[in-house]
Amino acid sequence: MRFDEYIRYDGLGLAGLVRSGQVHATELLDIALARTDQTHARLNAVVRRLDDRARKQAARTWQSDMPFAGVPFLVKDLFQDIAGVPTSWGTKVLGNVPAQETADVTRRWEEAGAVIFGMTNTPELGSKGVTESLALGPAHNPWDLSRTTGGSSGGSAAAVAAGLVPVAGANDGGGSIRIPAAACGLFGLKPGRGRVSMGPMAAEGLNGAAVNGVLSRSVRDTAAMMDVLQVPEPHGPYFMPRPSVPYLQQIATPPRRLRIGFSTASPVGTPVHADAVEAVQDAARLLASLGHHVEEAAPGVDGEQVAQDFATSWFCLSAALVDEICRQTGARLTDFEPDTRAMAAIGKSTSVMDLMRSQHNWHTHNRALAAFHARYDMWLSPVLSEVALPIGQLTTPRMLSLSMDVARVLGLSGLVRKTPAFNQRLIANLSWTPFTQLANLSGRPAMSVPLYWNSANLPLGVQFVAGLDGEGTLLQLAAELEAARPWFDRRPAI
């Protein structure tokens, strides 16, 4: 098999070839490794190689019940551990610290037949909407190498978009599946809270806001991966039974005609580019042509308060993570990036009452979104306010980083957090990704669907947010949209 043949198949298609004996898994792995070598200098998508381990996996005997038998696969360098292999979380501190246990999702992928040959690039601690860590270097967007992949699953997005693998591991705590999917022309589903395990290392990520999933080029690959991953674990904090009909079977049936409310205004009042507006309006027209009821409407949520409540929890999580990593490894605070130091300092200065108040607000936002879903099956919006940004555009200015370090040393981070200038900077940092955090705080499933490319041939996905237990309906709608406007063969020229 040649690469130009390999790229024509999704994961399920490749697995079918392996199970039927038309191709051997070792041959697929050779193609994936060669493609990784060919593109590495330009993409920087894969930051840890596991070639020898993968070759042993690929040589195994494949069972007929393995949906992804022999399919080359990549896990994200965050929350998707392999016992004995370091998971760096995008930081130099953890780059040589072997993981103690294999993550539940990684085990499930391997049981399904995936051949894991590496880990993908992510920002430090997964804490940004771009993948530009100082330790690993930036991931580059295959559609325009000068632009970001988005984050934090940016390495996985680059790998799938460039054809290294048909599907790859990802996770999403504030948009980290949907943002890179939208920026790289991929399909990305964020499962609802508790649907996919974050264990055994953690009960849940970011108080339930963070979830594991995948990025893919086909809806059916994601549906099949959801069937693989959505298995209740005995150590999990929630019991989420499997759907009565597997997701892969559900997508064979179109969804009922849906009521969909759409909006394009930024929840935090920042500008939205005409491309992003047109992407949503174009999707609305397509939905209407398919018989769905579509009208302009938005959840009655205070977007700026959502941003503040999301940031408060994120800062506190950063403080806890940095403190624990330092305790376990002997690292110092100065071993982390300036932005990480600043977030951790703000988190440490946050009072318990402020954190609890913020957590209570999550429920308030959830109730507002639930009221919207009482009237509409889904909310349609942009994922991003514009196409992928140039790499480095969201880098914190050096003088601001220095001033935050000074404030930390002087114990003034808490005061800085309450200044209008800091809040303006927070909103500015979210101005590219203001639409995604609500689904995380509310724990509702959401997806980015690649329906739009602008005049410069840059992709810009649109977001759908469903109500509780809405993964099946999202996947059914995505499959209907994929059939109406196929995107699988739309690939970057890299």
C-alpha positions as CSV (number, residue, x, y, z in Angstrom):
1,M,0.0,0.0,0.0
2,R,1.2,3.5,-0.8
3,F,0.4,6.7,1.1
4,D,-1.9,8.0,-1.6
5,E,-3.9,4.8,-1.0
6,Y,-3.7,4.9,2.8
7,I,-5.1,8.4,2.9
8,R,-8.3,7.3,1.1
9,Y,-9.4,5.2,4.1
10,D,-10.7,6.2,7.5
11,G,-9.8,4.2,10.6
12,L,-12.6,1.7,10.2
13,G,-11.8,1.3,6.5
14,L,-8.1,0.5,7.3
15,A,-9.2,-2.0,10.0
16,G,-11.4,-3.7,7.5
17,L,-8.5,-4.2,5.2
18,V,-6.4,-5.7,8.1
19,R,-9.1,-8.1,9.2
20,S,-9.7,-9.3,5.7
21,G,-6.0,-9.9,5.1
22,Q,-5.7,-7.4,2.3
23,V,-3.0,-5.5,4.1
24,H,-1.0,-6.2,7.2
25,A,-0.8,-3.9,10.2
26,T,2.9,-3.6,9.9
27,E,2.5,-2.2,6.4
28,L,0.1,0.5,7.7
29,L,2.5,1.3,10.5
30,D,5.4,1.7,8.1
31,I,3.3,4.2,6.1
32,A,2.3,6.2,9.2
33,L,5.9,6.3,10.4
34,A,7.2,7.4,7.0
35,R,4.6,10.1,6.8
36,T,5.5,11.3,10.3
37,D,9.2,11.5,9.3
38,Q,8.3,13.3,6.1
39,T,6.3,16.0,7.8
40,H,7.9,16.3,11.3
41,A,10.1,19.3,10.5
42,R,7.2,21.3,9.1
43,L,4.4,20.2,11.5
44,N,6.0,19.2,14.9
45,A,2.9,17.2,15.5
46,V,4.4,14.1,17.2
47,V,6.7,14.9,20.2
48,R,7.4,11.4,21.4
49,R,7.9,8.3,19.2
50,L,7.2,4.7,20.3
51,D,8.3,2.9,17.1
52,D,9.6,-0.3,18.7
53,R,6.6,-0.7,21.0
54,A,4.3,-0.1,18.0
55,R,6.1,-2.6,15.8
56,K,5.5,-5.3,18.5
57,Q,1.8,-4.3,18.6
58,A,1.5,-4.4,14.9
59,A,2.8,-7.9,14.7
60,R,0.1,-9.4,16.8
61,T,-2.8,-11.5,15.7
62,W,-6.0,-9.4,15.1
63,Q,-9.4,-10.5,16.4
64,S,-12.6,-10.0,14.3
65,D,-14.2,-8.0,17.1
66,M,-11.5,-5.3,17.1
67,P,-13.1,-2.3,15.4
68,F,-9.7,-0.6,14.8
69,A,-7.6,-3.6,14.2
70,G,-4.1,-2.6,13.2
71,V,-4.9,1.1,12.7
72,P,-1.9,3.4,13.4
73,F,-2.9,5.8,16.3
74,L,-1.5,8.6,18.3
75,V,-2.3,9.6,21.9
76,K,-2.1,13.1,23.2
77,D,0.8,14.0,25.6
78,L,-1.8,14.8,28.3
79,F,-4.1,12.6,30.3
80,Q,-3.6,9.6,28.0
81,D,-0.7,7.9,29.8
82,I,1.1,4.6,28.9
83,A,2.7,2.9,31.9
84,G,6.4,3.3,31.8
85,V,6.4,6.0,29.2
86,P,6.8,9.7,30.2
87,T,3.8,12.0,29.6
88,S,5.2,15.5,29.6
89,W,2.0,17.5,29.6
90,G,3.9,20.0,27.4
91,T,6.5,20.8,30.1
92,K,10.2,20.0,30.4
93,V,9.6,19.1,34.0
94,L,7.8,15.9,33.2
95,G,9.6,15.0,30.0
96,N,11.6,12.1,31.6
97,V,9.1,11.0,34.3
98,P,7.6,7.6,33.4
99,A,3.8,7.3,33.9
100,Q,2.9,4.8,36.7
101,E,-0.3,3.6,35.1
102,T,-1.9,3.3,31.7
103,A,-5.0,5.6,31.2
104,D,-8.3,3.9,30.8
105,V,-8.8,5.4,27.4
106,T,-5.4,4.3,26.2
107,R,-6.2,0.7,27.4
108,R,-9.5,0.9,25.6
109,W,-7.9,2.0,22.3
110,E,-5.3,-0.8,22.4
111,E,-8.0,-3.3,23.2
112,A,-9.9,-2.1,20.1
113,G,-6.8,-2.8,18.0
114,A,-5.2,0.7,17.7
115,V,-1.4,0.6,17.2
116,I,0.0,3.5,19.2
117,F,3.3,4.8,17.8
118,G,3.6,8.2,19.5
119,M,2.3,11.1,21.5
120,T,1.2,14.5,20.2
121,N,2.1,18.0,20.9
122,T,0.2,20.1,23.5
123,P,0.8,23.4,25.3
124,E,2.2,23.3,28.9
125,L,-0.4,21.7,31.1
126,G,-2.9,21.9,28.3
127,S,-3.7,25.4,29.4
128,K,-4.0,27.3,26.1
129,G,-6.1,27.4,23.0
130,V,-2.9,27.3,20.9
131,T,-0.2,24.6,20.9
132,E,3.0,26.6,21.4
133,S,4.9,25.3,24.4
134,L,8.4,26.5,25.0
135,A,9.5,22.9,25.8
136,L,8.1,21.2,22.7
137,G,7.9,24.1,20.2
138,P,4.7,25.1,18.2
139,A,2.6,22.7,16.2
140,H,2.0,24.0,12.7
141,N,-1.3,24.0,10.8
142,P,-1.1,21.8,7.7
143,W,-3.4,24.2,5.8
144,D,-1.0,27.1,6.4
145,L,2.3,26.3,8.2
146,S,2.6,29.9,9.6
147,R,-0.7,29.4,11.5
148,T,-1.6,27.7,14.7
149,T,-3.4,24.4,15.0
150,G,-5.3,25.6,17.9
151,G,-5.1,23.8,21.2
152,S,-4.7,22.1,23.3
153,S,-5.0,19.0,21.1
154,G,-3.1,20.8,18.4
155,G,-0.6,18.0,17.7
156,S,-3.3,15.5,17.2
157,A,-5.2,17.8,14.9
158,A,-2.1,18.4,12.7
159,A,-1.4,14.7,12.6
160,V,-4.9,13.8,11.5
161,A,-5.3,16.7,9.0
162,A,-1.9,15.8,7.4
163,G,-2.8,12.1,7.1
164,L,-0.3,10.6,9.6
165,V,-3.3,8.8,11.2
166,P,-7.0,8.8,10.4
167,V,-8.0,9.4,14.0
168,A,-6.1,10.5,17.1
169,G,-6.5,10.9,20.9
170,A,-7.6,14.3,22.2
171,N,-9.2,15.9,25.2
172,D,-11.2,19.0,25.9
173,G,-11.3,21.2,29.1
174,G,-12.4,24.5,27.5
175,G,-12.6,23.7,23.8
176,S,-9.4,21.7,23.2
177,I,-11.1,19.2,20.8
178,R,-13.4,21.6,19.1
179,I,-10.8,24.5,18.7
180,P,-8.2,22.5,16.7
181,A,-10.9,20.6,14.8
182,A,-12.3,24.0,13.6
183,A,-8.8,25.3,12.8
184,C,-7.7,22.2,10.9
185,G,-10.8,21.1,9.0
186,L,-11.6,18.0,11.2
187,F,-14.6,16.5,13.0
188,G,-14.3,16.9,16.8
189,L,-16.9,15.7,19.3
190,K,-16.6,16.7,23.0
191,P,-18.5,14.1,25.0
192,G,-20.6,15.1,27.9
193,R,-19.4,15.0,31.5
194,G,-18.8,11.5,32.8
195,R,-19.3,9.9,29.4
196,V,-15.6,8.9,29.0
197,S,-13.2,8.0,31.8
198,M,-10.4,10.3,32.9
199,G,-9.1,7.6,35.1
200,P,-7.5,5.8,36.8
201,M,-5.2,8.7,37.7
202,A,-8.1,11.2,38.2
203,A,-11.8,10.9,38.9
204,E,-12.4,13.8,36.6
205,G,-10.6,16.7,35.1
206,L,-11.2,20.4,36.0
207,N,-14.2,19.4,38.2
208,G,-15.8,17.5,35.3
209,A,-15.2,20.2,32.6
210,A,-12.4,18.2,31.0
211,V,-13.2,15.0,29.0
212,N,-11.3,12.6,26.7
213,G,-12.2,12.0,23.1
214,V,-10.8,11.9,19.6
215,L,-10.2,14.0,16.5
216,S,-11.1,12.4,13.1
217,R,-11.8,12.9,9.5
218,S,-15.0,10.8,9.4
219,V,-18.0,10.9,11.7
220,R,-18.2,7.1,11.7
221,D,-14.7,6.9,13.2
222,T,-15.7,9.1,16.0
223,A,-18.9,7.2,16.6
224,A,-17.0,3.9,16.7
225,M,-14.5,5.5,19.1
226,M,-17.3,6.6,21.4
227,D,-18.5,3.0,21.4
228,V,-15.0,1.9,22.4
229,L,-14.5,4.5,25.1
230,Q,-17.9,4.8,26.7
231,V,-17.5,1.9,29.1
232,P,-18.3,2.4,32.8
233,E,-15.2,2.0,34.9
234,P,-15.5,0.8,38.5
235,H,-13.4,3.6,39.8
236,G,-15.3,6.3,37.9
237,P,-17.3,9.0,39.8
238,Y,-20.4,8.6,37.6
239,F,-22.3,5.6,36.2
240,M,-23.0,6.4,32.5
241,P,-24.5,3.3,30.9
242,R,-23.8,2.5,27.3
243,P,-26.5,3.7,24.9
244,S,-29.1,1.1,24.0
245,V,-28.1,1.3,20.4
246,P,-24.3,1.7,19.7
247,Y,-23.4,5.1,18.3
248,L,-22.1,3.6,15.1
249,Q,-25.5,2.0,14.4
250,Q,-27.3,5.2,15.4
251,I,-25.6,7.3,12.7
252,A,-27.1,5.0,10.0
253,T,-30.4,6.7,10.8
254,P,-30.9,10.5,10.1
255,P,-31.9,12.5,13.1
256,R,-35.5,13.6,13.6
257,R,-36.1,17.1,12.3
258,L,-34.5,19.4,14.9
259,R,-35.1,22.8,16.3
260,I,-31.8,24.7,16.2
261,G,-31.1,28.2,17.5
262,F,-28.1,29.9,16.0
263,S,-26.1,33.0,16.9
264,T,-22.9,34.6,15.9
265,A,-22.3,37.4,18.4
266,S,-19.3,36.8,20.8
267,P,-20.5,35.9,24.3
268,V,-17.9,38.3,25.7
269,G,-18.6,41.2,23.3
270,T,-15.4,40.9,21.2
271,P,-15.4,41.1,17.4
272,V,-16.3,38.1,15.2
273,H,-14.9,38.0,11.7
274,A,-17.2,37.9,8.7
275,D,-15.8,34.5,7.8
276,A,-17.1,33.1,11.1
277,V,-20.5,34.7,10.7
278,E,-20.8,33.3,7.2
279,A,-19.7,29.9,8.3
280,V,-22.7,29.8,10.7
281,Q,-25.1,31.3,8.3
282,D,-24.0,28.9,5.6
283,A,-24.6,26.0,8.1
284,A,-28.0,27.4,9.0
285,R,-29.0,27.4,5.3
286,L,-27.8,23.9,4.9
287,L,-29.7,22.7,7.9
288,A,-32.9,24.4,6.7
289,S,-32.5,22.7,3.3
290,L,-32.3,19.3,5.1
291,G,-35.7,20.1,6.8
292,H,-34.6,21.3,10.2
293,H,-36.2,24.3,11.9
294,V,-33.5,27.0,12.2
295,E,-33.9,30.4,13.7
296,E,-31.7,33.0,15.4
297,A,-31.5,32.5,19.1
298,A,-28.9,32.2,21.8
299,P,-28.7,30.9,25.4
300,G,-29.5,33.5,28.0
301,V,-26.1,33.3,29.6
302,D,-23.8,36.0,30.9
303,G,-20.8,35.3,28.7
304,E,-18.4,37.5,30.6
305,Q,-19.3,35.8,33.9
306,V,-18.8,32.4,32.2
307,A,-15.3,33.5,31.2
308,Q,-14.6,34.7,34.7
309,D,-15.9,31.5,36.3
310,F,-14.0,29.3,33.8
311,A,-10.8,31.3,34.5
312,T,-11.1,31.1,38.2
313,S,-11.3,27.3,38.2
314,W,-8.5,27.1,35.6
315,F,-6.2,29.3,37.7
316,C,-6.8,27.2,40.8
317,L,-6.2,24.0,38.9
318,S,-3.0,25.4,37.6
319,A,-1.9,26.2,41.1
320,A,-2.7,22.7,42.3
321,L,-1.0,21.0,39.3
322,V,2.2,23.0,39.6
323,D,2.3,22.4,43.4
324,E,1.9,18.7,43.0
325,I,4.4,18.4,40.1
326,C,7.0,20.3,42.2
327,R,6.3,18.1,45.2
328,Q,6.7,14.9,43.2
329,T,9.7,15.9,41.0
330,G,11.5,18.5,43.1
331,A,11.0,21.0,40.3
332,R,10.9,24.7,41.0
333,L,8.3,27.3,40.0
334,T,10.8,28.9,37.6
335,D,11.0,25.6,35.7
336,F,7.6,26.4,34.3
337,E,6.6,28.9,31.6
338,P,5.9,32.5,32.6
339,D,2.2,32.1,31.8
340,T,1.9,29.0,33.9
341,R,3.7,30.7,36.8
342,A,1.2,33.6,36.5
343,M,-1.9,31.4,36.4
344,A,-0.6,29.3,39.3
345,A,0.1,32.5,41.4
346,I,-3.4,33.8,40.7
347,G,-4.9,30.5,41.6
348,K,-3.0,30.4,44.9
349,S,-4.2,33.8,45.8
350,T,-7.8,32.9,45.1
351,S,-9.9,32.5,48.3
352,V,-11.9,29.4,49.0
353,M,-15.0,31.5,49.0
354,D,-14.3,32.9,45.6
355,L,-13.7,29.4,44.2
356,M,-16.9,28.1,45.7
357,R,-18.8,31.0,44.5
358,S,-17.4,30.4,41.0
359,Q,-18.3,26.7,41.2
360,H,-21.9,27.6,42.2
361,N,-22.1,29.8,39.1
362,W,-21.4,26.8,36.9
363,H,-24.8,25.5,38.0
364,T,-26.4,28.9,37.2
365,H,-24.9,28.8,33.6
366,N,-26.1,25.2,33.3
367,R,-29.6,26.2,34.2
368,A,-29.6,28.9,31.6
369,L,-28.4,26.6,28.9
370,A,-31.0,24.0,30.0
371,A,-33.7,26.6,29.5
372,F,-32.4,27.2,26.0
373,H,-32.5,23.4,25.3
374,A,-36.1,23.3,26.5
375,R,-36.9,25.3,23.4
376,Y,-34.2,24.1,21.0
377,D,-32.5,20.8,20.5
378,M,-29.2,22.5,19.7
379,W,-27.3,25.7,19.8
380,L,-25.3,26.5,16.6
381,S,-22.5,29.0,16.8
382,P,-18.9,29.6,15.6
383,V,-16.2,27.7,17.3
384,L,-13.6,30.4,16.6
385,S,-14.1,34.1,16.0
386,E,-11.9,33.8,12.9
387,V,-9.6,31.3,11.0
388,A,-6.4,30.0,12.6
389,L,-4.2,32.8,13.9
390,P,-0.6,33.3,13.0
391,I,1.7,31.4,15.4
392,G,2.8,33.6,18.2
393,Q,-0.1,36.1,18.0
394,L,-1.4,35.1,21.4
395,T,2.0,35.1,23.1
396,T,2.0,37.2,26.3
397,P,4.1,40.3,25.8
398,R,7.4,40.1,27.5
399,M,6.9,43.1,29.7
400,L,3.5,41.8,30.9
401,S,5.1,38.5,31.8
402,L,7.8,40.3,33.7
403,S,5.3,42.4,35.6
404,M,3.3,39.3,36.5
405,D,6.5,37.6,37.9
406,V,7.2,40.8,39.9
407,A,3.6,40.7,41.3
408,R,4.0,37.0,42.2
409,V,7.3,37.6,44.0
410,L,5.7,40.5,45.9
411,G,2.6,38.6,46.7
412,L,0.3,40.9,44.7
413,S,-1.1,38.4,42.2
414,G,-4.5,38.4,44.0
415,L,-4.7,42.2,43.7
416,V,-3.7,42.1,40.0
417,R,-6.4,39.6,39.3
418,K,-9.0,42.1,40.4
419,T,-7.8,45.0,38.3
420,P,-9.7,46.1,35.2
421,A,-6.5,45.8,33.1
422,F,-6.2,42.1,34.0
423,N,-9.8,41.4,33.2
424,Q,-9.5,43.2,29.9
425,R,-6.5,41.0,29.1
426,L,-8.4,37.8,30.1
427,I,-11.3,38.7,27.7
428,A,-8.8,39.6,25.0
429,N,-7.1,36.2,25.3
430,L,-10.5,34.5,25.0
431,S,-11.6,36.7,22.0
432,W,-10.5,34.0,19.5
433,T,-12.3,31.2,21.4
434,P,-15.3,32.7,23.3
435,F,-17.9,30.2,22.3
436,T,-16.5,26.9,23.7
437,Q,-16.3,27.1,27.5
438,L,-20.0,27.0,28.2
439,A,-20.3,23.4,27.1
440,N,-17.5,22.5,29.4
441,L,-18.9,24.2,32.5
442,S,-22.3,22.8,31.9
443,G,-21.0,19.3,31.0
444,R,-23.0,19.2,27.8
445,P,-21.8,17.4,24.6
446,A,-20.7,19.6,21.7
447,M,-19.0,19.2,18.4
448,S,-17.2,21.1,15.7
449,V,-18.2,20.2,12.1
450,P,-16.0,21.2,9.1
451,L,-18.5,22.7,6.7
452,Y,-16.7,25.9,5.7
453,W,-13.5,27.0,4.0
454,N,-12.9,30.7,3.4
455,S,-11.6,32.3,0.1
456,A,-8.0,31.6,1.2
457,N,-8.9,27.8,1.5
458,L,-8.6,27.9,5.3
459,P,-11.1,25.8,7.3
460,L,-13.4,27.2,10.0
461,G,-15.7,24.7,11.8
462,V,-19.0,25.5,13.3
463,Q,-20.1,24.4,16.8
464,F,-23.3,22.5,17.9
465,V,-24.1,22.2,21.6
466,A,-26.7,19.6,22.6
467,G,-28.5,19.0,25.8
468,L,-27.9,16.2,28.4
469,D,-27.3,12.8,26.8
470,G,-27.2,14.4,23.3
471,E,-24.1,12.6,21.9
472,G,-26.2,10.3,19.7
473,T,-28.2,13.2,18.2
474,L,-25.1,15.2,17.6
475,L,-23.5,12.2,15.8
476,Q,-26.6,11.6,13.7
477,L,-26.7,15.2,12.7
478,A,-23.0,15.2,11.9
479,A,-23.4,12.2,9.7
480,E,-26.3,13.8,7.9
481,L,-24.2,17.0,7.3
482,E,-21.3,14.9,6.2
483,A,-23.4,13.1,3.6
484,A,-24.9,16.5,2.4
485,R,-21.5,18.2,2.1
486,P,-18.7,15.6,2.3
487,W,-15.3,16.8,3.6
488,F,-13.3,13.6,4.0
489,D,-11.4,14.1,0.7
490,R,-10.7,17.8,1.4
491,R,-7.1,17.7,2.5
492,P,-4.2,20.3,2.8
493,A,-1.5,20.2,0.2
494,I,1.4,19.2,2.5
